[in-house]
Amino acid sequence: RRFSARGLRQNDNSYRFQFQHDLLFGLSEDSRKSRPSESRGKIRSIQFLGETHLSEKQLSKAAVLKEGQTYDFFSIQKGRTQLEKMLSKEDRLERRISADKKLEGKAVDVTLRIKEGPKIEFVFEGWNVSNDLKEQIRDTWSDGVIDSQRLADTVDLIESRLTRDRYFGSHIESLIETPDPDTKRITFKIQP
């Protein structure tokens, strides 16, 4: 029962008319209202799986999730994001965190699977890379899936900044080294 009509005069002195009728069907008006929080489940347990150098207490504190708290999809995603930020600050740019839930009545068991990844070190030779570009490179590396794609995207980012700064015909070589199993060093040799 919702009607709307609209008329517009355009620049060429012609007119455009629109008539719209919204027809709603499905749940009744009372059913569409959000359920009260009592009917939502409560978090019964939070489990962190995966190899990480952080303790369960540190992970729980960073995720800001507590047992007995009302289950909410967005709070779980926020906790996941907080864990990703914490690991990024520690240069764990290849980290992956997934969240699973298991429902039993009104009880919800939450599992966060953490793949920490190695510490990432960037080395830039031949050109002074600005701090904002370094942050963009970190974000690009973090968003990537495989090293060859990450390298290509990062080189494109550096080349576009060099072009913006009027360094045309630049050359960039990249090299990935693993000095130890927990560290990955990416070296960019830049010739502006």
VEXDREN-2710 file (C-alpha; in Angstrom, 1 decimal):
% VEXDREN-2710
k/r/px/py/pz
1/ARG/0.0/0.0/0.0
2/ARG/2.9/2.3/-0.5
3/PHE/2.6/4.6/-3.5
4/SER/4.9/7.2/-4.7
5/ALA/4.8/9.5/-7.7
6/ARG/7.5/11.8/-9.0
7/GLY/7.8/14.2/-11.9
8/LEU/11.1/15.8/-13.1
9/ARG/11.7/18.5/-15.6
10/GLN/15.0/17.8/-17.5
11/ASN/17.5/20.2/-19.0
12/ASP/16.0/19.9/-22.5
13/ASN/12.6/21.0/-21.2
14/SER/11.2/17.4/-21.4
15/TYR/9.5/15.7/-18.5
16/ARG/10.1/12.4/-16.8
17/PHE/7.4/10.8/-14.6
18/GLN/7.8/7.9/-12.2
19/PHE/5.1/6.0/-10.4
20/GLN/6.0/3.3/-7.9
21/HIS/4.0/0.9/-5.9
22/ASP/5.7/-1.2/-3.2
23/LEU/4.0/-4.4/-2.5
24/LEU/5.3/-6.2/0.6
25/PHE/4.6/-9.9/1.2
26/GLY/6.0/-12.6/3.5
27/LEU/6.3/-12.1/7.2
28/SER/3.8/-10.0/9.1
29/GLU/4.7/-6.7/10.5
30/ASP/5.2/-8.1/14.0
31/SER/7.4/-11.0/12.7
32/ARG/9.8/-8.6/10.9
33/LYS/10.8/-6.8/14.1
34/SER/14.2/-8.0/15.4
35/ARG/14.1/-10.7/18.0
36/PRO/14.9/-9.6/21.5
37/SER/18.4/-10.5/22.7
38/GLU/17.0/-13.2/25.1
39/SER/16.1/-15.3/22.1
40/ARG/19.6/-15.2/20.7
41/GLY/22.2/-17.7/21.8
42/LYS/24.9/-17.1/24.3
43/ILE/28.6/-17.9/23.7
44/ARG/29.3/-21.1/25.7
45/SER/32.9/-21.5/24.7
46/ILE/35.6/-19.7/22.7
47/GLN/38.4/-21.8/21.2
48/PHE/41.6/-20.7/19.4
49/LEU/43.1/-23.2/17.1
50/GLY/46.3/-23.1/15.2
51/GLU/50.0/-22.5/15.9
52/THR/50.7/-19.1/17.3
53/HIS/53.3/-17.6/19.6
54/LEU/50.5/-15.8/21.6
55/SER/48.9/-17.3/24.6
56/GLU/45.2/-18.0/24.7
57/LYS/44.8/-15.2/27.3
58/GLN/46.4/-12.7/24.9
59/LEU/44.3/-13.9/22.0
60/SER/41.1/-13.7/24.1
61/LYS/41.9/-10.2/25.3
62/ALA/42.6/-9.0/21.7
63/ALA/39.4/-10.6/20.3
64/VAL/37.3/-8.9/23.1
65/LEU/35.0/-12.0/23.3
66/LYS/33.8/-13.5/26.5
67/GLU/32.0/-16.7/27.4
68/GLY/28.4/-15.9/28.4
69/GLN/28.2/-12.9/26.1
70/THR/25.3/-12.8/23.7
71/TYR/26.3/-14.2/20.3
72/ASP/26.3/-11.6/17.6
73/PHE/27.8/-12.1/14.1
74/PHE/29.3/-8.6/14.0
75/SER/31.0/-8.9/17.4
76/ILE/32.7/-12.1/16.2
77/GLN/33.8/-10.4/13.0
78/LYS/35.1/-7.4/15.1
79/GLY/37.0/-9.8/17.2
80/ARG/38.5/-11.4/14.2
81/THR/39.5/-8.0/12.8
82/GLN/41.1/-7.1/16.1
83/LEU/43.2/-10.2/16.0
84/GLU/44.3/-9.5/12.5
85/LYS/45.3/-5.9/13.5
86/MET/47.3/-7.3/16.4
87/LEU/49.2/-9.8/14.2
88/SER/49.7/-7.1/11.6
89/LYS/51.4/-4.9/14.1
90/GLU/53.8/-7.8/14.7
91/ASP/54.6/-7.9/11.0
92/ARG/52.5/-11.1/10.5
93/LEU/51.2/-9.8/7.2
94/GLU/50.3/-13.3/5.8
95/ARG/48.0/-14.2/8.7
96/ARG/44.7/-15.8/8.1
97/ILE/41.9/-16.0/10.6
98/SER/38.6/-17.8/10.1
99/ALA/35.7/-18.1/12.5
100/ASP/33.3/-21.0/12.9
101/LYS/30.3/-21.5/15.1
102/LYS/28.5/-24.5/16.4
103/LEU/24.9/-24.1/17.7
104/GLU/23.4/-26.4/20.3
105/GLY/20.0/-25.0/21.4
106/LYS/20.8/-21.5/22.6
107/ALA/24.5/-22.3/23.3
108/VAL/27.1/-21.2/20.7
109/ASP/30.6/-22.6/20.5
110/VAL/32.9/-20.2/18.7
111/THR/36.2/-21.4/17.1
112/LEU/38.8/-19.0/15.7
113/ARG/41.3/-20.8/13.5
114/ILE/44.6/-18.8/13.3
115/LYS/47.3/-19.2/10.7
116/GLU/49.9/-16.8/11.9
117/GLY/52.3/-16.8/9.0
118/PRO/55.9/-15.6/9.1
119/LYS/57.2/-12.2/10.1
120/ILE/57.5/-10.1/6.9
121/GLU/60.5/-7.7/6.5
122/PHE/60.7/-5.3/3.6
123/VAL/64.0/-4.0/2.4
124/PHE/64.1/-1.1/-0.1
125/GLU/67.4/-0.4/-1.9
126/GLY/68.1/2.5/-4.3
127/TRP/65.1/4.7/-3.5
128/ASN/63.8/6.3/-0.3
129/VAL/60.3/4.9/0.1
130/SER/57.9/7.1/2.0
131/ASN/56.1/5.9/5.1
132/ASP/52.6/6.2/3.5
133/LEU/53.8/4.0/0.6
134/LYS/55.3/1.5/3.0
135/GLU/51.8/1.3/4.7
136/GLN/50.2/0.8/1.3
137/ILE/52.7/-2.0/0.5
138/ARG/52.0/-3.7/3.9
139/ASP/48.2/-3.5/3.1
140/THR/48.8/-4.9/-0.4
141/TRP/50.9/-7.7/0.9
142/SER/48.4/-8.5/3.5
143/ASP/45.5/-8.6/1.0
144/GLY/47.4/-11.0/-1.3
145/VAL/47.0/-14.7/-1.6
146/ILE/50.2/-16.0/-3.1
147/ASP/53.7/-14.5/-3.2
148/SER/53.9/-14.1/-7.0
149/GLN/50.6/-12.0/-6.9
150/ARG/51.8/-10.1/-3.9
151/LEU/55.1/-9.2/-5.6
152/ALA/53.4/-8.1/-8.8
153/ASP/50.9/-5.9/-7.0
154/THR/53.7/-4.4/-4.8
155/VAL/55.9/-3.7/-7.8
156/ASP/52.9/-2.1/-9.6
157/LEU/52.4/0.1/-6.5
158/ILE/56.0/1.2/-6.4
159/GLU/56.1/1.9/-10.2
160/SER/53.0/4.0/-10.0
161/ARG/54.5/6.1/-7.2
162/LEU/57.8/6.4/-9.2
163/THR/55.8/7.6/-12.2
164/ARG/53.8/10.0/-10.1
165/ASP/57.1/11.4/-8.8
166/ARG/58.3/11.7/-12.5
167/TYR/60.7/8.8/-12.5
168/PHE/60.0/7.4/-15.9
169/GLY/61.5/4.1/-17.1
170/SER/62.3/2.8/-13.7
171/HIS/63.4/-0.7/-13.1
172/ILE/62.5/-2.8/-10.0
173/GLU/64.0/-6.2/-9.1
174/SER/62.4/-8.2/-6.2
175/LEU/63.8/-11.1/-4.2
176/ILE/62.2/-13.2/-1.5
177/GLU/64.5/-14.8/1.1
178/THR/63.7/-17.0/4.2
179/PRO/66.5/-16.4/6.7
180/ASP/64.7/-18.6/9.2
181/PRO/61.4/-20.5/9.2
182/ASP/59.6/-17.7/11.0
183/THR/60.8/-14.8/8.9
184/LYS/60.4/-13.8/5.2
185/ARG/62.5/-11.0/3.8
186/ILE/61.4/-9.2/0.6
187/THR/64.0/-7.1/-1.0
188/PHE/63.2/-4.5/-3.7
189/LYS/66.1/-3.1/-5.7
190/ILE/64.8/0.1/-7.2
191/GLN/66.5/2.0/-10.0
192/PRO/64.5/5.2/-10.5
END
